[in-house]
Amino acid sequence: MNKQDTAFYSLLNEIAQGKSEIKDPAEVDTLERLISFNYAQALADVSHPQLIYSGAQMTPMGRAFLAECKAAEHPVR
């Protein structure tokens, strides 16, 4: 997995486990890329000095990407 896919997988996995608020600047950047690829959606909260996203959810494409990554980690023999 390349660096971008690893970051996508990591954050999508956290979202799948219930994480819905994204505050960390590196994770915000990753989430924005996930949104641009239609792998996730979230609401931007600009009322803070630092951009925060809430209500993060995976889209069907995001779930497919995550499943594909997990399948690659554990190939069927």
N, CA, C, O and CB atoms as a CASP TS submission, in Angstrom:
PFRMAT TS
TARGET T0000
AUTHOR 0000-0000-0000
METHOD Language model
MODEL 1
PARENT N/A
ATOM      1  N   MET     1       0.850  -1.173   0.000  1.00  0.00           N
ATOM      2  CA  MET     1       0.000   0.000   0.000  1.00  0.00           C
ATOM      3  C   MET     1       0.896   1.236   0.000  1.00  0.00           C
ATOM      4  O   MET     1       1.877   1.300   0.740  1.00  0.00           O
ATOM      5  CB  MET     1      -0.967  -0.002   1.225  1.00  0.00           C
ATOM      6  N   ASN     2       0.554   2.208  -0.828  1.00  0.00           N
ATOM      7  CA  ASN     2       1.348   3.439  -0.830  1.00  0.00           C
ATOM      8  C   ASN     2       0.960   4.320   0.366  1.00  0.00           C
ATOM      9  O   ASN     2       0.022   4.020   1.105  1.00  0.00           O
ATOM     10  CB  ASN     2       1.152   4.215  -2.164  1.00  0.00           C
ATOM     11  N   LYS     3       1.703   5.400   0.526  1.00  0.00           N
ATOM     12  CA  LYS     3       1.523   6.274   1.701  1.00  0.00           C
ATOM     13  C   LYS     3       0.100   6.844   1.778  1.00  0.00           C
ATOM     14  O   LYS     3      -0.499   6.875   2.853  1.00  0.00           O
ATOM     15  CB  LYS     3       2.541   7.428   1.662  1.00  0.00           C
ATOM     16  N   GLN     4      -0.437   7.294   0.637  1.00  0.00           N
ATOM     17  CA  GLN     4      -1.791   7.861   0.633  1.00  0.00           C
ATOM     18  C   GLN     4      -2.817   6.790   0.992  1.00  0.00           C
ATOM     19  O   GLN     4      -3.703   7.034   1.811  1.00  0.00           O
ATOM     20  CB  GLN     4      -2.120   8.475  -0.748  1.00  0.00           C
ATOM     21  N   ASP     5      -2.707   5.605   0.385  1.00  0.00           N
ATOM     22  CA  ASP     5      -3.655   4.537   0.689  1.00  0.00           C
ATOM     23  C   ASP     5      -3.596   4.148   2.162  1.00  0.00           C
ATOM     24  O   ASP     5      -4.625   3.857   2.773  1.00  0.00           O
ATOM     25  CB  ASP     5      -3.378   3.318  -0.186  1.00  0.00           C
ATOM     26  N   THR     6      -2.394   4.141   2.732  1.00  0.00           N
ATOM     27  CA  THR     6      -2.234   3.812   4.148  1.00  0.00           C
ATOM     28  C   THR     6      -2.951   4.839   5.023  1.00  0.00           C
ATOM     29  O   THR     6      -3.624   4.472   5.986  1.00  0.00           O
ATOM     30  CB  THR     6      -0.742   3.742   4.520  1.00  0.00           C
ATOM     31  N   ALA     7      -2.808   6.120   4.694  1.00  0.00           N
ATOM     32  CA  ALA     7      -3.488   7.181   5.448  1.00  0.00           C
ATOM     33  C   ALA     7      -5.002   7.062   5.290  1.00  0.00           C
ATOM     34  O   ALA     7      -5.744   7.209   6.261  1.00  0.00           O
ATOM     35  CB  ALA     7      -3.010   8.578   4.978  1.00  0.00           C
ATOM     36  N   PHE     8      -5.463   6.793   4.058  1.00  0.00           N
ATOM     37  CA  PHE     8      -6.893   6.620   3.808  1.00  0.00           C
ATOM     38  C   PHE     8      -7.423   5.445   4.625  1.00  0.00           C
ATOM     39  O   PHE     8      -8.443   5.564   5.305  1.00  0.00           O
ATOM     40  CB  PHE     8      -7.165   6.398   2.297  1.00  0.00           C
ATOM     41  N   TYR     9      -6.731   4.315   4.557  1.00  0.00           N
ATOM     42  CA  TYR     9      -7.146   3.106   5.268  1.00  0.00           C
ATOM     43  C   TYR     9      -7.237   3.366   6.771  1.00  0.00           C
ATOM     44  O   TYR     9      -8.214   2.989   7.418  1.00  0.00           O
ATOM     45  CB  TYR     9      -6.166   1.953   4.987  1.00  0.00           C
ATOM     46  N   SER    10      -6.222   4.008   7.308  1.00  0.00           N
ATOM     47  CA  SER    10      -6.169   4.265   8.746  1.00  0.00           C
ATOM     48  C   SER    10      -7.356   5.115   9.203  1.00  0.00           C
ATOM     49  O   SER    10      -8.028   4.775  10.177  1.00  0.00           O
ATOM     50  CB  SER    10      -4.853   4.960   9.111  1.00  0.00           C
ATOM     51  N   LEU    11      -7.612   6.219   8.498  1.00  0.00           N
ATOM     52  CA  LEU    11      -8.704   7.101   8.913  1.00  0.00           C
ATOM     53  C   LEU    11     -10.067   6.459   8.653  1.00  0.00           C
ATOM     54  O   LEU    11     -10.966   6.574   9.486  1.00  0.00           O
ATOM     55  CB  LEU    11      -8.609   8.444   8.179  1.00  0.00           C
ATOM     56  N   LEU    12     -10.234   5.786   7.514  1.00  0.00           N
ATOM     57  CA  LEU    12     -11.506   5.110   7.250  1.00  0.00           C
ATOM     58  C   LEU    12     -11.775   4.037   8.302  1.00  0.00           C
ATOM     59  O   LEU    12     -12.916   3.846   8.723  1.00  0.00           O
ATOM     60  CB  LEU    12     -11.504   4.487   5.842  1.00  0.00           C
ATOM     61  N   ASN    13     -10.738   3.348   8.717  1.00  0.00           N
ATOM     62  CA  ASN    13     -10.886   2.329   9.750  1.00  0.00           C
ATOM     63  C   ASN    13     -11.349   2.964  11.066  1.00  0.00           C
ATOM     64  O   ASN    13     -12.203   2.405  11.755  1.00  0.00           O
ATOM     65  CB  ASN    13      -9.556   1.572   9.954  1.00  0.00           C
ATOM     66  N   GLU    14     -10.794   4.117  11.415  1.00  0.00           N
ATOM     67  CA  GLU    14     -11.221   4.819  12.632  1.00  0.00           C
ATOM     68  C   GLU    14     -12.672   5.279  12.518  1.00  0.00           C
ATOM     69  O   GLU    14     -13.435   5.181  13.478  1.00  0.00           O
ATOM     70  CB  GLU    14     -10.305   6.027  12.906  1.00  0.00           C
ATOM     71  N   ILE    15     -13.049   5.781  11.344  1.00  0.00           N
ATOM     72  CA  ILE    15     -14.437   6.207  11.119  1.00  0.00           C
ATOM     73  C   ILE    15     -15.366   4.995  11.247  1.00  0.00           C
ATOM     74  O   ILE    15     -16.443   5.098  11.834  1.00  0.00           O
ATOM     75  CB  ILE    15     -14.597   6.879   9.712  1.00  0.00           C
ATOM     76  N   ALA    16     -14.952   3.854  10.699  1.00  0.00           N
ATOM     77  CA  ALA    16     -15.753   2.626  10.790  1.00  0.00           C
ATOM     78  C   ALA    16     -15.950   2.201  12.242  1.00  0.00           C
ATOM     79  O   ALA    16     -16.960   1.586  12.582  1.00  0.00           O
ATOM     80  CB  ALA    16     -15.086   1.491  10.000  1.00  0.00           C
ATOM     81  N   GLN    17     -14.984   2.529  13.092  1.00  0.00           N
ATOM     82  CA  GLN    17     -15.067   2.171  14.509  1.00  0.00           C
ATOM     83  C   GLN    17     -15.776   3.243  15.337  1.00  0.00           C
ATOM     84  O   GLN    17     -15.822   3.148  16.564  1.00  0.00           O
ATOM     85  CB  GLN    17     -13.674   1.932  15.066  1.00  0.00           C
ATOM     86  N   GLY    18     -16.327   4.262  14.675  1.00  0.00           N
ATOM     87  CA  GLY    18     -17.145   5.237  15.384  1.00  0.00           C
ATOM     88  C   GLY    18     -16.579   6.637  15.525  1.00  0.00           C
ATOM     89  O   GLY    18     -17.253   7.516  16.061  1.00  0.00           O
ATOM     90  N   LYS    19     -15.364   6.868  15.060  1.00  0.00           N
ATOM     91  CA  LYS    19     -14.811   8.223  15.157  1.00  0.00           C
ATOM     92  C   LYS    19     -15.590   9.119  14.196  1.00  0.00           C
ATOM     93  O   LYS    19     -15.715   8.802  13.013  1.00  0.00           O
ATOM     94  CB  LYS    19     -13.265   8.243  14.826  1.00  0.00           C
ATOM     95  N   SER    20     -16.112  10.232  14.700  1.00  0.00           N
ATOM     96  CA  SER    20     -16.905  11.108  13.833  1.00  0.00           C
ATOM     97  C   SER    20     -16.395  12.541  13.808  1.00  0.00           C
ATOM     98  O   SER    20     -16.750  13.308  12.913  1.00  0.00           O
ATOM     99  CB  SER    20     -18.344  11.101  14.276  1.00  0.00           C
ATOM    100  N   GLU    21     -15.563  12.914  14.781  1.00  0.00           N
ATOM    101  CA  GLU    21     -15.017  14.278  14.809  1.00  0.00           C
ATOM    102  C   GLU    21     -13.535  14.224  14.465  1.00  0.00           C
ATOM    103  O   GLU    21     -12.757  13.508  15.096  1.00  0.00           O
ATOM    104  CB  GLU    21     -15.236  14.948  16.206  1.00  0.00           C
ATOM    105  N   ILE    22     -13.165  14.992  13.458  1.00  0.00           N
ATOM    106  CA  ILE    22     -11.785  15.009  12.980  1.00  0.00           C
ATOM    107  C   ILE    22     -11.221  16.395  13.256  1.00  0.00           C
ATOM    108  O   ILE    22     -11.695  17.388  12.704  1.00  0.00           O
ATOM    109  CB  ILE    22     -11.695  14.649  11.451  1.00  0.00           C
ATOM    110  N   LYS    23     -10.187  16.458  14.128  1.00  0.00           N
ATOM    111  CA  LYS    23      -9.595  17.740  14.538  1.00  0.00           C
ATOM    112  C   LYS    23      -8.137  17.874  14.134  1.00  0.00           C
ATOM    113  O   LYS    23      -7.692  18.948  13.731  1.00  0.00           O
ATOM    114  CB  LYS    23      -9.714  17.908  16.033  1.00  0.00           C
ATOM    115  N   ASP    24      -7.395  16.781  14.243  1.00  0.00           N
ATOM    116  CA  ASP    24      -5.960  16.809  13.982  1.00  0.00           C
ATOM    117  C   ASP    24      -5.707  17.312  12.556  1.00  0.00           C
ATOM    118  O   ASP    24      -6.309  16.796  11.614  1.00  0.00           O
ATOM    119  CB  ASP    24      -5.335  15.400  14.188  1.00  0.00           C
ATOM    120  N   PRO    25      -4.824  18.314  12.376  1.00  0.00           N
ATOM    121  CA  PRO    25      -4.594  18.884  11.043  1.00  0.00           C
ATOM    122  C   PRO    25      -4.227  17.845   9.975  1.00  0.00           C
ATOM    123  O   PRO    25      -4.681  17.953   8.836  1.00  0.00           O
ATOM    124  CB  PRO    25      -3.501  19.912  11.124  1.00  0.00           C
ATOM    125  N   ALA    26      -3.427  16.857  10.321  1.00  0.00           N
ATOM    126  CA  ALA    26      -3.065  15.825   9.339  1.00  0.00           C
ATOM    127  C   ALA    26      -4.287  14.989   8.966  1.00  0.00           C
ATOM    128  O   ALA    26      -4.467  14.628   7.803  1.00  0.00           O
ATOM    129  CB  ALA    26      -1.945  14.913   9.895  1.00  0.00           C
ATOM    130  N   GLU    27      -5.127  14.684   9.958  1.00  0.00           N
ATOM    131  CA  GLU    27      -6.339  13.917   9.682  1.00  0.00           C
ATOM    132  C   GLU    27      -7.357  14.752   8.915  1.00  0.00           C
ATOM    133  O   GLU    27      -8.083  14.220   8.076  1.00  0.00           O
ATOM    134  CB  GLU    27      -6.956  13.407  10.986  1.00  0.00           C
ATOM    135  N   VAL    28      -7.419  16.058   9.191  1.00  0.00           N
ATOM    136  CA  VAL    28      -8.310  16.948   8.439  1.00  0.00           C
ATOM    137  C   VAL    28      -7.902  16.929   6.966  1.00  0.00           C
ATOM    138  O   VAL    28      -8.755  16.854   6.082  1.00  0.00           O
ATOM    139  CB  VAL    28      -8.265  18.409   9.009  1.00  0.00           C
ATOM    140  N   ASP    29      -6.604  16.996   6.708  1.00  0.00           N
ATOM    141  CA  ASP    29      -6.103  16.955   5.333  1.00  0.00           C
ATOM    142  C   ASP    29      -6.475  15.630   4.665  1.00  0.00           C
ATOM    143  O   ASP    29      -6.931  15.610   3.522  1.00  0.00           O
ATOM    144  CB  ASP    29      -4.570  17.155   5.309  1.00  0.00           C
ATOM    145  N   THR    30      -6.279  14.534   5.381  1.00  0.00           N
ATOM    146  CA  THR    30      -6.630  13.215   4.842  1.00  0.00           C
ATOM    147  C   THR    30      -8.127  13.125   4.593  1.00  0.00           C
ATOM    148  O   THR    30      -8.550  12.617   3.555  1.00  0.00           O
ATOM    149  CB  THR    30      -6.182  12.095   5.801  1.00  0.00           C
ATOM    150  N   LEU    31      -8.939  13.613   5.536  1.00  0.00           N
ATOM    151  CA  LEU    31     -10.391  13.578   5.368  1.00  0.00           C
ATOM    152  C   LEU    31     -10.813  14.389   4.149  1.00  0.00           C
ATOM    153  O   LEU    31     -11.694  13.963   3.403  1.00  0.00           O
ATOM    154  CB  LEU    31     -11.092  14.110   6.627  1.00  0.00           C
ATOM    155  N   GLU    32     -10.205  15.541   3.938  1.00  0.00           N
ATOM    156  CA  GLU    32     -10.552  16.352   2.767  1.00  0.00           C
ATOM    157  C   GLU    32     -10.240  15.602   1.475  1.00  0.00           C
ATOM    158  O   GLU    32     -10.981  15.710   0.498  1.00  0.00           O
ATOM    159  CB  GLU    32      -9.796  17.694   2.797  1.00  0.00           C
ATOM    160  N   ARG    33      -9.145  14.842   1.468  1.00  0.00           N
ATOM    161  CA  ARG    33      -8.833  14.027   0.288  1.00  0.00           C
ATOM    162  C   ARG    33      -9.824  12.877   0.156  1.00  0.00           C
ATOM    163  O   ARG    33     -10.233  12.543  -0.956  1.00  0.00           O
ATOM    164  CB  ARG    33      -7.393  13.480   0.369  1.00  0.00           C
ATOM    165  N   LEU    34     -10.219  12.264   1.277  1.00  0.00           N
ATOM    166  CA  LEU    34     -11.235  11.207   1.224  1.00  0.00           C
ATOM    167  C   LEU    34     -12.544  11.748   0.658  1.00  0.00           C
ATOM    168  O   LEU    34     -13.201  11.085  -0.144  1.00  0.00           O
ATOM    169  CB  LEU    34     -11.469  10.608   2.626  1.00  0.00           C
ATOM    170  N   ILE    35     -12.918  12.948   1.077  1.00  0.00           N
ATOM    171  CA  ILE    35     -14.141  13.583   0.574  1.00  0.00           C
ATOM    172  C   ILE    35     -14.020  13.835  -0.925  1.00  0.00           C
ATOM    173  O   ILE    35     -14.974  13.608  -1.669  1.00  0.00           O
ATOM    174  CB  ILE    35     -14.419  14.911   1.324  1.00  0.00           C
ATOM    175  N   SER    36     -12.853  14.305  -1.377  1.00  0.00           N
ATOM    176  CA  SER    36     -12.672  14.592  -2.807  1.00  0.00           C
ATOM    177  C   SER    36     -12.735  13.319  -3.653  1.00  0.00           C
ATOM    178  O   SER    36     -13.108  13.377  -4.825  1.00  0.00           O
ATOM    179  CB  SER    36     -11.333  15.301  -3.037  1.00  0.00           C
ATOM    180  N   PHE    37     -12.374  12.170  -3.072  1.00  0.00           N
ATOM    181  CA  PHE    37     -12.461  10.888  -3.776  1.00  0.00           C
ATOM    182  C   PHE    37     -13.829  10.227  -3.577  1.00  0.00           C
ATOM    183  O   PHE    37     -14.056   9.118  -4.062  1.00  0.00           O
ATOM    184  CB  PHE    37     -11.351   9.947  -3.296  1.00  0.00           C
ATOM    185  N   ASN    38     -14.733  10.895  -2.872  1.00  0.00           N
ATOM    186  CA  ASN    38     -16.066  10.391  -2.552  1.00  0.00           C
ATOM    187  C   ASN    38     -16.012   9.129  -1.691  1.00  0.00           C
ATOM    188  O   ASN    38     -16.856   8.244  -1.829  1.00  0.00           O
ATOM    189  CB  ASN    38     -16.836  10.108  -3.832  1.00  0.00           C
ATOM    190  N   TYR    39     -15.010   9.049  -0.796  1.00  0.00           N
ATOM    191  CA  TYR    39     -14.889   7.927   0.124  1.00  0.00           C
ATOM    192  C   TYR    39     -15.506   8.263   1.482  1.00  0.00           C
ATOM    193  O   TYR    39     -15.779   7.366   2.279  1.00  0.00           O
ATOM    194  CB  TYR    39     -13.419   7.533   0.292  1.00  0.00           C
ATOM    195  N   ALA    40     -15.726   9.549   1.745  1.00  0.00           N
ATOM    196  CA  ALA    40     -16.276   9.967   3.039  1.00  0.00           C
ATOM    197  C   ALA    40     -17.048  11.262   2.858  1.00  0.00           C
ATOM    198  O   ALA    40     -16.937  11.947   1.840  1.00  0.00           O
ATOM    199  CB  ALA    40     -15.150  10.144   4.099  1.00  0.00           C
ATOM    200  N   GLN    41     -17.830  11.573   3.876  1.00  0.00           N
ATOM    201  CA  GLN    41     -18.519  12.863   3.930  1.00  0.00           C
ATOM    202  C   GLN    41     -18.521  13.327   5.378  1.00  0.00           C
ATOM    203  O   GLN    41     -18.504  12.520   6.307  1.00  0.00           O
ATOM    204  CB  GLN    41     -19.983  12.765   3.363  1.00  0.00           C
ATOM    205  N   ALA    42     -18.542  14.634   5.548  1.00  0.00           N
ATOM    206  CA  ALA    42     -18.529  15.215   6.892  1.00  0.00           C
ATOM    207  C   ALA    42     -18.936  16.675   6.788  1.00  0.00           C
ATOM    208  O   ALA    42     -18.950  17.256   5.704  1.00  0.00           O
ATOM    209  CB  ALA    42     -17.124  15.074   7.562  1.00  0.00           C
ATOM    210  N   LEU    43     -19.265  17.252   7.925  1.00  0.00           N
ATOM    211  CA  LEU    43     -19.644  18.660   7.992  1.00  0.00           C
ATOM    212  C   LEU    43     -18.474  19.480   8.522  1.00  0.00           C
ATOM    213  O   LEU    43     -17.910  19.167   9.571  1.00  0.00           O
ATOM    214  CB  LEU    43     -20.896  18.854   8.884  1.00  0.00           C
ATOM    215  N   ALA    44     -18.119  20.520   7.798  1.00  0.00           N
ATOM    216  CA  ALA    44     -17.038  21.407   8.244  1.00  0.00           C
ATOM    217  C   ALA    44     -17.575  22.361   9.300  1.00  0.00           C
ATOM    218  O   ALA    44     -18.637  22.959   9.127  1.00  0.00           O
ATOM    219  CB  ALA    44     -16.432  22.200   7.047  1.00  0.00           C
ATOM    220  N   ASP    45     -16.842  22.499  10.387  1.00  0.00           N
ATOM    221  CA  ASP    45     -17.194  23.429  11.460  1.00  0.00           C
ATOM    222  C   ASP    45     -16.135  24.525  11.476  1.00  0.00           C
ATOM    223  O   ASP    45     -15.033  24.328  11.987  1.00  0.00           O
ATOM    224  CB  ASP    45     -17.289  22.699  12.859  1.00  0.00           C
ATOM    225  N   VAL    46     -16.474  25.666  10.918  1.00  0.00           N
ATOM    226  CA  VAL    46     -15.508  26.764  10.814  1.00  0.00           C
ATOM    227  C   VAL    46     -15.649  27.769  11.957  1.00  0.00           C
ATOM    228  O   VAL    46     -15.074  28.856  11.900  1.00  0.00           O
ATOM    229  CB  VAL    46     -15.674  27.480   9.480  1.00  0.00           C
ATOM    230  N   SER    47     -16.409  27.415  12.992  1.00  0.00           N
ATOM    231  CA  SER    47     -16.577  28.338  14.117  1.00  0.00           C
ATOM    232  C   SER    47     -15.379  28.308  15.065  1.00  0.00           C
ATOM    233  O   SER    47     -15.320  29.091  16.014  1.00  0.00           O
ATOM    234  CB  SER    47     -17.849  28.000  14.886  1.00  0.00           C
ATOM    235  N   HIS    48     -14.443  27.428  14.819  1.00  0.00           N
ATOM    236  CA  HIS    48     -13.227  27.325  15.633  1.00  0.00           C
ATOM    237  C   HIS    48     -12.064  27.951  14.872  1.00  0.00           C
ATOM    238  O   HIS    48     -12.125  28.066  13.648  1.00  0.00           O
ATOM    239  CB  HIS    48     -12.913  25.837  15.994  1.00  0.00           C
ATOM    240  N   PRO    49     -11.012  28.356  15.567  1.00  0.00           N
ATOM    241  CA  PRO    49      -9.844  28.916  14.877  1.00  0.00           C
ATOM    242  C   PRO    49      -9.206  27.894  13.930  1.00  0.00           C
ATOM    243  O   PRO    49      -8.594  28.262  12.926  1.00  0.00           O
ATOM    244  CB  PRO    49      -8.805  29.399  15.901  1.00  0.00           C
ATOM    245  N   GLN    50      -9.355  26.619  14.260  1.00  0.00           N
ATOM    246  CA  GLN    50      -8.803  25.547  13.432  1.00  0.00           C
ATOM    247  C   GLN    50      -9.974  24.771  12.835  1.00  0.00           C
ATOM    248  O   GLN    50     -10.956  24.510  13.530  1.00  0.00           O
ATOM    249  CB  GLN    50      -7.853  24.601  14.265  1.00  0.00           C
ATOM    250  N   LEU    51      -9.885  24.400  11.565  1.00  0.00           N
ATOM    251  CA  LEU    51     -10.960  23.669  10.898  1.00  0.00           C
ATOM    252  C   LEU    51     -11.166  22.306  11.550  1.00  0.00           C
ATOM    253  O   LEU    51     -10.214  21.554  11.761  1.00  0.00           O
ATOM    254  CB  LEU    51     -10.650  23.502   9.400  1.00  0.00           C
ATOM    255  N   ILE    52     -12.416  22.002  11.863  1.00  0.00           N
ATOM    256  CA  ILE    52     -12.799  20.720  12.451  1.00  0.00           C
ATOM    257  C   ILE    52     -13.946  20.164  11.611  1.00  0.00           C
ATOM    258  O   ILE    52     -14.813  20.908  11.152  1.00  0.00           O
ATOM    259  CB  ILE    52     -13.214  20.874  13.972  1.00  0.00           C
ATOM    260  N   TYR    53     -13.939  18.858  11.420  1.00  0.00           N
ATOM    261  CA  TYR    53     -15.049  18.195  10.744  1.00  0.00           C
ATOM    262  C   TYR    53     -15.789  17.333  11.756  1.00  0.00           C
ATOM    263  O   TYR    53     -15.176  16.691  12.609  1.00  0.00           O
ATOM    264  CB  TYR    53     -14.549  17.338   9.542  1.00  0.00           C
ATOM    265  N   SER    54     -17.116  17.327  11.653  1.00  0.00           N
ATOM    266  CA  SER    54     -17.920  16.473  12.525  1.00  0.00           C
ATOM    267  C   SER    54     -18.849  15.629  11.660  1.00  0.00           C
ATOM    268  O   SER    54     -19.032  15.899  10.473  1.00  0.00           O
ATOM    269  CB  SER    54     -18.735  17.322  13.556  1.00  0.00           C
ATOM    270  N   GLY    55     -19.420  14.623  12.263  1.00  0.00           N
ATOM    271  CA  GLY    55     -20.347  13.753  11.542  1.00  0.00           C
ATOM    272  C   GLY    55     -19.697  12.981  10.412  1.00  0.00           C
ATOM    273  O   GLY    55     -20.349  12.680   9.412  1.00  0.00           O
ATOM    274  N   ALA    56     -18.424  12.657  10.556  1.00  0.00           N
ATOM    275  CA  ALA    56     -17.717  11.932   9.496  1.00  0.00           C
ATOM    276  C   ALA    56     -18.346  10.558   9.291  1.00  0.00           C
ATOM    277  O   ALA    56     -18.608   9.822  10.242  1.00  0.00           O
ATOM    278  CB  ALA    56     -16.213  11.790   9.837  1.00  0.00           C
ATOM    279  N   GLN    57     -18.579  10.236   8.025  1.00  0.00           N
ATOM    280  CA  GLN    57     -19.152   8.943   7.651  1.00  0.00           C
ATOM    281  C   GLN    57     -18.488   8.457   6.380  1.00  0.00           C
ATOM    282  O   GLN    57     -18.041   9.250   5.551  1.00  0.00           O
ATOM    283  CB  GLN    57     -20.688   9.041   7.463  1.00  0.00           C
ATOM    284  N   MET    58     -18.430   7.150   6.236  1.00  0.00           N
ATOM    285  CA  MET    58     -17.940   6.578   4.986  1.00  0.00           C
ATOM    286  C   MET    58     -19.077   6.528   3.980  1.00  0.00           C
ATOM    287  O   MET    58     -20.235   6.328   4.346  1.00  0.00           O
ATOM    288  CB  MET    58     -17.345   5.165   5.214  1.00  0.00           C
ATOM    289  N   THR    59     -18.742   6.709   2.728  1.00  0.00           N
ATOM    290  CA  THR    59     -19.702   6.504   1.648  1.00  0.00           C
ATOM    291  C   THR    59     -19.593   5.038   1.216  1.00  0.00           C
ATOM    292  O   THR    59     -18.690   4.332   1.664  1.00  0.00           O
ATOM    293  CB  THR    59     -19.435   7.491   0.435  1.00  0.00           C
ATOM    294  N   PRO    60     -20.496   4.576   0.356  1.00  0.00           N
ATOM    295  CA  PRO    60     -20.344   3.206  -0.159  1.00  0.00           C
ATOM    296  C   PRO    60     -18.978   2.983  -0.831  1.00  0.00           C
ATOM    297  O   PRO    60     -18.402   1.902  -0.713  1.00  0.00           O
ATOM    298  CB  PRO    60     -21.466   2.899  -1.159  1.00  0.00           C
ATOM    299  N   MET    61     -18.470   3.985  -1.521  1.00  0.00           N
ATOM    300  CA  MET    61     -17.146   3.848  -2.144  1.00  0.00           C
ATOM    301  C   MET    61     -16.058   3.720  -1.086  1.00  0.00           C
ATOM    302  O   MET    61     -15.096   2.975  -1.276  1.00  0.00           O
ATOM    303  CB  MET    61     -16.852   5.051  -3.059  1.00  0.00           C
ATOM    304  N   GLY    62     -16.195   4.429   0.014  1.00  0.00           N
ATOM    305  CA  GLY    62     -15.235   4.332   1.106  1.00  0.00           C
ATOM    306  C   GLY    62     -15.265   2.961   1.751  1.00  0.00           C
ATOM    307  O   GLY    62     -14.221   2.402   2.087  1.00  0.00           O
ATOM    308  N   ARG    63     -16.477   2.412   1.927  1.00  0.00           N
ATOM    309  CA  ARG    63     -16.593   1.066   2.495  1.00  0.00           C
ATOM    310  C   ARG    63     -15.963   0.035   1.559  1.00  0.00           C
ATOM    311  O   ARG    63     -15.315  -0.907   2.017  1.00  0.00           O
ATOM    312  CB  ARG    63     -18.075   0.714   2.761  1.00  0.00           C
ATOM    313  N   ALA    64     -16.152   0.213   0.247  1.00  0.00           N
ATOM    314  CA  ALA    64     -15.554  -0.710  -0.728  1.00  0.00           C
ATOM    315  C   ALA    64     -14.031  -0.618  -0.689  1.00  0.00           C
ATOM    316  O   ALA    64     -13.344  -1.638  -0.744  1.00  0.00           O
ATOM    317  CB  ALA    64     -16.069  -0.406  -2.154  1.00  0.00           C
ATOM    318  N   PHE    65     -13.503   0.605  -0.594  1.00  0.00           N
ATOM    319  CA  PHE    65     -12.050   0.786  -0.514  1.00  0.00           C
ATOM    320  C   PHE    65     -11.503   0.106   0.733  1.00  0.00           C
ATOM    321  O   PHE    65     -10.491  -0.592   0.664  1.00  0.00           O
ATOM    322  CB  PHE    65     -11.684   2.288  -0.509  1.00  0.00           C
ATOM    323  N   LEU    66     -12.160   0.302   1.870  1.00  0.00           N
ATOM    324  CA  LEU    66     -11.713  -0.297   3.124  1.00  0.00           C
ATOM    325  C   LEU    66     -11.754  -1.823   3.030  1.00  0.00           C
ATOM    326  O   LEU    66     -10.822  -2.495   3.472  1.00  0.00           O
ATOM    327  CB  LEU    66     -12.586   0.193   4.299  1.00  0.00           C
ATOM    328  N   ALA    67     -12.822  -2.369   2.462  1.00  0.00           N
ATOM    329  CA  ALA    67     -12.944  -3.825   2.313  1.00  0.00           C
ATOM    330  C   ALA    67     -11.846  -4.366   1.402  1.00  0.00           C
ATOM    331  O   ALA    67     -11.283  -5.429   1.661  1.00  0.00           O
ATOM    332  CB  ALA    67     -14.331  -4.199   1.752  1.00  0.00           C
ATOM    333  N   GLU    68     -11.550  -3.631   0.341  1.00  0.00           N
ATOM    334  CA  GLU    68     -10.494  -4.043  -0.589  1.00  0.00           C
ATOM    335  C   GLU    68      -9.136  -4.062   0.113  1.00  0.00           C
ATOM    336  O   GLU    68      -8.347  -4.986  -0.085  1.00  0.00           O
ATOM    337  CB  GLU    68     -10.450  -3.099  -1.811  1.00  0.00           C
ATOM    338  N   CYS    69      -8.866  -3.057   0.920  1.00  0.00           N
ATOM    339  CA  CYS    69      -7.600  -3.001   1.664  1.00  0.00           C
ATOM    340  C   CYS    69      -7.502  -4.151   2.655  1.00  0.00           C
ATOM    341  O   CYS    69      -6.447  -4.770   2.793  1.00  0.00           O
ATOM    342  CB  CYS    69      -7.465  -1.658   2.403  1.00  0.00           C
ATOM    343  N   LYS    70      -8.603  -4.437   3.343  1.00  0.00           N
ATOM    344  CA  LYS    70      -8.593  -5.531   4.320  1.00  0.00           C
ATOM    345  C   LYS    70      -8.409  -6.871   3.618  1.00  0.00           C
ATOM    346  O   LYS    70      -7.720  -7.751   4.134  1.00  0.00           O
ATOM    347  CB  LYS    70      -9.898  -5.538   5.146  1.00  0.00           C
ATOM    348  N   ALA    71      -9.019  -7.034   2.447  1.00  0.00           N
ATOM    349  CA  ALA    71      -8.865  -8.278   1.687  1.00  0.00           C
ATOM    350  C   ALA    71      -7.417  -8.450   1.233  1.00  0.00           C
ATOM    351  O   ALA    71      -6.896  -9.565   1.228  1.00  0.00           O
ATOM    352  CB  ALA    71      -9.814  -8.291   0.466  1.00  0.00           C
ATOM    353  N   ALA    72      -6.771  -7.356   0.856  1.00  0.00           N
ATOM    354  CA  ALA    72      -5.371  -7.416   0.428  1.00  0.00           C
ATOM    355  C   ALA    72      -4.456  -7.777   1.600  1.00  0.00           C
ATOM    356  O   ALA    72      -3.428  -8.428   1.415  1.00  0.00           O
ATOM    357  CB  ALA    72      -4.938  -6.071  -0.187  1.00  0.00           C
ATOM    358  N   GLU    73      -4.836  -7.352   2.801  1.00  0.00           N
ATOM    359  CA  GLU    73      -4.055  -7.679   4.001  1.00  0.00           C
ATOM    360  C   GLU    73      -4.159  -9.154   4.356  1.00  0.00           C
ATOM    361  O   GLU    73      -3.211  -9.752   4.865  1.00  0.00           O
ATOM    362  CB  GLU    73      -4.519  -6.834   5.182  1.00  0.00           C
ATOM    363  N   HIS    74      -5.326  -9.735   4.080  1.00  0.00           N
ATOM    364  CA  HIS    74      -5.590 -11.132   4.449  1.00  0.00           C
ATOM    365  C   HIS    74      -6.103 -11.892   3.225  1.00  0.00           C
ATOM    366  O   HIS    74      -7.285 -12.228   3.157  1.00  0.00           O
ATOM    367  CB  HIS    74      -6.623 -11.217   5.619  1.00  0.00           C
ATOM    368  N   PRO    75      -5.222 -12.165   2.258  1.00  0.00           N
ATOM    369  CA  PRO    75      -5.685 -12.845   1.039  1.00  0.00           C
ATOM    370  C   PRO    75      -6.198 -14.261   1.333  1.00  0.00           C
ATOM    371  O   PRO    75      -5.691 -14.952   2.216  1.00  0.00           O
ATOM    372  CB  PRO    75      -4.549 -12.910   0.009  1.00  0.00           C
ATOM    373  N   VAL    76      -7.201 -14.664   0.579  1.00  0.00           N
ATOM    374  CA  VAL    76      -7.760 -16.010   0.709  1.00  0.00           C
ATOM    375  C   VAL    76      -6.812 -16.973   0.012  1.00  0.00           C
ATOM    376  O   VAL    76      -6.371 -16.727  -1.111  1.00  0.00           O
ATOM    377  CB  VAL    76      -9.211 -16.099   0.103  1.00  0.00           C
ATOM    378  N   ARG    77      -6.508 -18.062   0.686  1.00  0.00           N
ATOM    379  CA  ARG    77      -5.567 -19.036   0.090  1.00  0.00           C
ATOM    380  C   ARG    77      -6.301 -20.225  -0.451  1.00  0.00           C
ATOM    381  O   ARG    77      -5.680 -21.143  -0.986  1.00  0.00           O
ATOM    382  CB  ARG    77      -4.530 -19.499   1.114  1.00  0.00           C
TER
END
